Structure formats: structure tokens, C-alpha cells
Amino acid sequence: MNALQGDRVRSQTSAHSLRQIDDSTTAGLRRIAEADAGTTQRLAELDREWDVDRVLEAEAATMGLVGLGLGLLGKPALLALPALVGGSVFYQAQTGRYPLMPLFRRLGVRTSREIARERYALKALRGDFSSSGETESEERFKFAAEATSSPSLPPPAPDEQEPTAQFGSQLPPTTLRVEMHTDSALNEEIGARTEAELLRLERAGRAAIEERLTELEEEWDIERVLQTNASALVLAGLALGTGFDRRFLALPIAVFAFFAQHAFQGWCPPIPLLRRLGIRTMREIERERYAIKVLRGDFEGLPRPDAPTSERVRAILKAVDA
């Protein structure tokens, strides 16, 4: 199964934009392979890259609040703007289609899965998966978990009691912004469940691995859940506010404000509940996906470091996309 097959935004992107995005990724891998340096810096850059979901959430929250503000200031017809935004976000969460998505994609904004594709290709290029074939069978799940691990959550600054103190100063990395606002015990519990699943798959065999990869394609990450819930609340509040009592318009105002806070900080009121329910970030889902690919042996037999750069990059992308 192709690593990007379940990417709903990618499936709605024009062939021209896809070619530009993929060519840029390949060119970047070749530059790092030829220089034999810069992998660690590039991995850090990928953690901070704004993906489609973060860009969309920031844009939708801004447009929604502007429309509500103008509508409440005496131009009720402009309440159609937040309604359009809410409906568009809901539709995007289900299908990957959004009115501004073609523009985002032409500007090179990538999905979280496309960013993860480059991240794990870089890790393969660095040789993080090279010893998997030599590991004892019963220990391979541990190797897979360690090889696909991402940087730990950064500690707060000495004068910060909570991660939210970062607002207005340095924005948290895209890949970690939700986990930074999740109780550490919950983060550890989610990670432990992933490692337990890897151990089960190591013992269960290839058929179970293929089945689990299919399940991961269907798993909703926390951004998709939030977008669905937030847009539904916006539409409900607008309907009640325009049809019954304008005080109900406080609901979409609050939802869009928290939506913006989530885009920039990674926190909003539903996050603690969703994390307790086990809803994972795309980083956590992709970590399991690529650990399973390591277990399956997708990264075994890659060209040696002294092989031609183009050959190495092609082989690594083929392994990542398998």
C-alpha cells in the first residue's frame, strides 16, 4: 500500500501541483545526499513546517471571526461568510476539498503525510533503519520503535509554568503542538499502546501487518476530528443565532477563537478530552505506520552510502512509498 494512498487532500490536488511538491522533495533529498550533511537541521525544519491543516485552521478562524464581526456591526448579510467557512471546513474534513486548497497547494503547502514522507526518507538516508535486518526477530519491534522515534517534547523555559506561555513569543512546532499541551501521562500511554501494537504485529506475521496498515489509513487524526466538531458547532450556532436569538452567535465566535488558538498554539478546550479518548496526532500515526514498514522489511537492502546519489534517493523513496 502506497504511503500516501490515504491522503485525502493529496487525492484532490492537481497533477501539476503534485509534481511540483514531489519534485521539490526529491531535489531536497538529493542535495542532502550529495552534501552528506544537513539531515538533522532539515528534520528540525520539517517539525516546524506548517502543514495544510495548520494553514487552513488559521485562515478559516480569521475569515470566520471577520465575518462574524462585520455581521454583528450591522451587516447581517455578511454572516454568510462564517457559514460558508464552517461548511467548507466540514466538507474538507470529510473529503479533502476546500475552496482555497488549490491556492495552498500551488504555494507548496504540504500535507502532514507528505512532510512525514520526507522525514522518514531522511532518516533512511541517514541510515537509521540500516541494522533492522541484523536484529533478532523478537527484538525487531523495539528497533522499529526507536528508529522511528521523533524528538522529545522540548522542556518549558525556566520562567514558564505552562506551555501556553509561549503564545506571542515562539510558536510551537507543528508536529508537537498538540502533544505539548497534553498531559505527559497521556502522551506516554499513547506511545505505550503503539509499542504494544508493534510487538503484537511482530509476533502475528505479515497478514496482520497488512491489515493494520489498512486500519491506519482509516484512522482519524486529531486535526480531522477537531475540524469536524468545530465546523458543526459553528453551523449550529449560526443557525440558532440567526433564527432564534442573536446571543447564540457567541458560540461560533468562541469556536473560531479557539480554532485560531489551536492553529497557533496547539490547544483548545476539546484537546484534553480527545487525548483521553486516545485520538492521536498525525505524527503519532505516521510513527506507527513507518515502524510497521520497518518491521515488514521495507528498508532492508537499500544502496550503500557510496552508491550514486540518484540511485540511493530513488531506492529510499521507493521504500518509503511501498
Secondary structure, DSSP 8 states (H G I E B T S, - for coil): --TTTT-HHHHTS-HHHHHHHHHHHHHHHHHHHHHT--HHHHHHHHHH---HHHHHHHHHHHHHHHHHHHHHTT-GGGGHHHHHHHHHHHHHHHHS--TTHHHHHHTT---HHHHHHHHHHHHHHHTTTTTGGGS-GGGHHHHHHHHT---------TT-SSGGGGTTS----GGGTTGGGS-HHHHHHHHHHHHHHHHHHHHH-HHHHHHHHHHHHH---HHHHHHHHHHHHHHHHHHHHHHT-GGGGHHHHHHHHHHHHHHHHS--THHHHHHHTT---HHHHHHHHHHHHHHHTTTTT---TTS-HHHHHHHHHHHHH-
